[in-house]
Amino acid sequence: MSDELPGLFTRASKLVRAVTDEAMSRHGVRIGQNIMLQVLSETDGLTPGEIAARIGNTVPTIVNTATRMETAGLLVRRRDPDDARLVRLYLTDRAREVYPAVQAERRNIERRMTAMLTDEEQRHLHSALQKIIMALTPAAARKP
């Protein structure tokens, strides 16, 4: 296995995804849905476009995730009362019930990921990842 950065990122990403998917599935949530749960718990009733902009994803991906979440009973879609062309996404009571457990799982995963790092290394890792994301994000997609 290569120790070049792309190889290390790929290995780390696969491990984080597997651990996260296992943890989320214990609560009836799939990987990726936990992020939408977080966003909608902060601001319920966003449009798919608004969610996509907040998390740096595409609208079709958000729509597909919303469809799966709706099927799982985690959210409902409602037409915007002021603009019927828009659909807004709202968490269900079930989603609000599982959200604290999902957040606890995320905190536990982060603790596991950083258990061997000093506080300074954790700060550097956080900063470095933000810079890498910025460097690889197309200019048009960057948040102002």
Sine and cosine of phi, psi and omega as CSV:
sin_phi,cos_phi,sin_psi,cos_psi,sin_omega,cos_omega
0.00,0.00,0.65,-0.76,-0.03,-1.00
-0.99,0.17,0.57,-0.82,0.09,-1.00
-0.99,-0.16,0.22,0.98,0.09,-1.00
-0.93,0.36,0.49,-0.87,-0.07,-1.00
-0.79,0.61,-0.74,0.68,0.01,-1.00
-0.85,0.53,-0.64,0.77,0.03,-1.00
-0.91,0.41,-0.68,0.74,0.02,-1.00
-0.90,0.43,-0.67,0.74,0.03,-1.00
-0.88,0.47,-0.67,0.74,0.00,-1.00
-0.89,0.46,-0.73,0.69,0.01,-1.00
-0.88,0.47,-0.74,0.68,-0.01,-1.00
-0.89,0.45,-0.68,0.73,-0.01,-1.00
-0.88,0.47,-0.70,0.71,0.01,-1.00
-0.88,0.47,-0.68,0.74,0.01,-1.00
-0.91,0.41,-0.70,0.72,0.00,-1.00
-0.90,0.44,-0.68,0.73,0.01,-1.00
-0.88,0.48,-0.69,0.72,-0.03,-1.00
-0.91,0.42,-0.71,0.71,0.00,-1.00
-0.91,0.42,-0.67,0.74,-0.01,-1.00
-0.92,0.40,-0.70,0.72,-0.01,-1.00
-0.88,0.48,-0.67,0.74,0.03,-1.00
-0.88,0.47,-0.71,0.70,-0.02,-1.00
-0.91,0.41,-0.69,0.72,-0.03,-1.00
-0.93,0.38,-0.61,0.79,-0.05,-1.00
-0.90,0.44,-0.40,0.92,0.07,-1.00
-0.89,0.46,-0.32,0.95,-0.05,-1.00
-0.90,-0.44,0.24,0.97,0.03,-1.00
0.97,0.26,0.38,0.92,-0.02,-1.00
-0.86,-0.50,0.66,-0.75,0.03,-1.00
-0.99,-0.11,0.32,-0.95,0.03,-1.00
-0.86,0.52,0.65,-0.76,-0.07,-1.00
1.00,-0.07,-0.63,0.78,0.04,-1.00
-0.93,0.38,-0.51,0.86,0.02,-1.00
-0.88,0.47,-0.55,0.84,0.02,-1.00
-0.94,0.33,-0.66,0.75,0.06,-1.00
-0.91,0.41,-0.59,0.81,0.08,-1.00
-0.85,0.52,-0.70,0.72,-0.01,-1.00
-0.90,0.45,-0.75,0.66,-0.03,-1.00
-0.87,0.49,-0.74,0.68,-0.03,-1.00
-0.95,0.30,-0.43,0.90,0.07,-1.00
-0.95,0.32,-0.46,0.89,0.05,-1.00
-0.98,0.18,-0.65,0.76,-0.01,-1.00
-0.58,-0.82,1.00,-0.03,-0.01,-1.00
-0.95,0.31,0.50,-0.86,0.09,-1.00
1.00,0.04,0.38,0.93,0.06,-1.00
-0.98,0.19,0.35,-0.94,0.12,-0.99
-1.00,0.09,0.32,-0.95,0.08,-1.00
-0.83,0.56,-0.62,0.79,0.03,-1.00
-0.89,0.45,-0.64,0.77,0.02,-1.00
-0.91,0.41,-0.64,0.77,0.04,-1.00
-0.91,0.41,-0.71,0.70,0.00,-1.00
-0.84,0.55,-0.69,0.72,0.00,-1.00
-0.90,0.43,-0.62,0.78,-0.03,-1.00
-0.93,0.36,-0.59,0.81,-0.08,-1.00
-0.96,-0.30,0.06,1.00,0.06,-1.00
0.94,0.35,0.69,0.72,0.00,-1.00
-0.82,-0.58,0.06,-1.00,0.00,-1.00
-1.00,-0.04,0.45,-0.89,0.02,-1.00
-0.88,0.48,-0.70,0.71,0.02,-1.00
-0.85,0.52,-0.60,0.80,0.04,-1.00
-0.90,0.43,-0.67,0.74,0.02,-1.00
-0.91,0.42,-0.67,0.74,0.01,-1.00
-0.89,0.46,-0.69,0.72,0.02,-1.00
-0.90,0.44,-0.67,0.74,0.03,-1.00
-0.90,0.43,-0.66,0.75,0.03,-1.00
-0.88,0.47,-0.63,0.78,0.02,-1.00
-0.88,0.47,-0.71,0.71,0.02,-1.00
-0.91,0.41,-0.62,0.78,0.02,-1.00
-0.93,0.38,-0.60,0.80,0.04,-1.00
-0.90,0.43,-0.69,0.73,0.04,-1.00
-0.87,0.49,-0.59,0.81,0.00,-1.00
-0.99,0.15,-0.03,1.00,0.02,-1.00
0.98,0.20,0.40,0.92,-0.03,-1.00
-0.99,-0.13,-0.35,0.94,0.05,-1.00
-0.49,-0.87,0.28,-0.96,0.09,-1.00
-0.79,-0.62,0.48,-0.88,0.07,-1.00
-0.98,-0.22,0.66,-0.75,0.09,-1.00
-0.67,-0.75,0.60,-0.80,0.08,-1.00
-0.92,0.40,0.60,-0.80,0.07,-1.00
-0.91,0.41,0.77,-0.64,-0.05,-1.00
-0.92,0.40,-0.39,0.92,-0.03,-1.00
-0.99,-0.14,-0.33,0.94,-0.02,-1.00
-0.56,-0.83,0.99,-0.12,-0.10,-0.99
-0.88,0.47,-0.23,0.97,0.04,-1.00
-0.96,0.29,-0.39,0.92,-0.06,-1.00
-1.00,-0.06,0.59,-0.81,0.11,-0.99
-0.91,-0.41,0.73,-0.69,0.03,-1.00
-0.93,-0.36,0.55,-0.84,-0.05,-1.00
-0.95,-0.31,0.73,-0.68,-0.04,-1.00
-0.77,-0.63,0.66,-0.76,0.06,-1.00
-0.95,0.32,0.56,-0.83,0.08,-1.00
-1.00,0.03,0.16,-0.99,0.08,-1.00
-0.86,0.51,-0.62,0.79,0.02,-1.00
-0.87,0.50,-0.70,0.72,0.01,-1.00
-0.88,0.47,-0.66,0.75,0.01,-1.00
-0.92,0.40,-0.51,0.86,0.04,-1.00
-0.94,0.34,-0.65,0.76,-0.05,-1.00
-1.00,0.09,-0.29,0.96,-0.09,-1.00
-0.83,0.55,-0.72,0.70,0.02,-1.00
-0.86,0.51,-0.63,0.78,0.03,-1.00
-0.92,0.38,-0.62,0.78,0.04,-1.00
-0.89,0.45,-0.69,0.72,0.03,-1.00
-0.90,0.44,-0.64,0.77,0.04,-1.00
-0.89,0.45,-0.64,0.77,0.05,-1.00
-0.89,0.46,-0.69,0.73,0.01,-1.00
-0.88,0.47,-0.67,0.74,0.03,-1.00
-0.90,0.44,-0.65,0.76,0.02,-1.00
-0.90,0.44,-0.67,0.74,0.03,-1.00
-0.88,0.47,-0.70,0.72,0.01,-1.00
-0.88,0.47,-0.65,0.76,0.05,-1.00
-0.87,0.48,-0.68,0.73,0.03,-1.00
-0.90,0.45,-0.67,0.75,-0.03,-1.00
-0.90,0.44,-0.56,0.83,-0.13,-0.99
-0.95,-0.33,0.17,0.99,-0.08,-1.00
-0.85,0.53,-0.52,0.85,-0.05,-1.00
-0.99,-0.11,0.12,0.99,-0.01,-1.00
-0.97,-0.23,0.58,-0.81,0.13,-0.99
-0.96,0.27,0.22,-0.98,0.05,-1.00
-0.85,0.53,-0.65,0.76,0.00,-1.00
-0.91,0.41,-0.67,0.74,0.04,-1.00
-0.89,0.45,-0.62,0.79,0.04,-1.00
-0.89,0.45,-0.69,0.73,0.03,-1.00
-0.89,0.46,-0.68,0.73,0.01,-1.00
-0.91,0.42,-0.67,0.74,0.02,-1.00
-0.87,0.49,-0.73,0.69,0.00,-1.00
-0.86,0.52,-0.75,0.66,-0.01,-1.00
-0.89,0.45,-0.71,0.70,-0.02,-1.00
-0.89,0.45,-0.67,0.74,0.01,-1.00
-0.90,0.43,-0.65,0.76,0.04,-1.00
-0.88,0.48,-0.65,0.76,0.01,-1.00
-0.93,0.37,-0.63,0.78,0.04,-1.00
-0.90,0.43,-0.70,0.72,0.04,-1.00
-0.86,0.51,-0.71,0.70,0.00,-1.00
-0.89,0.45,-0.67,0.74,-0.03,-1.00
-0.91,0.41,-0.53,0.85,-0.06,-1.00
-0.99,-0.12,-0.15,0.99,0.02,-1.00
-0.99,0.15,0.79,-0.61,0.05,-1.00
-0.83,0.55,0.60,-0.80,-0.06,-1.00
-0.81,0.59,-0.62,0.78,-0.03,-1.00
-0.92,0.40,-0.40,0.92,-0.06,-1.00
-0.99,-0.11,-0.10,1.00,-0.04,-1.00
-0.95,0.32,0.59,-0.81,0.04,-1.00
-0.96,0.29,0.61,-0.79,-0.01,-1.00
-0.93,0.36,0.00,0.00,0.00,0.00
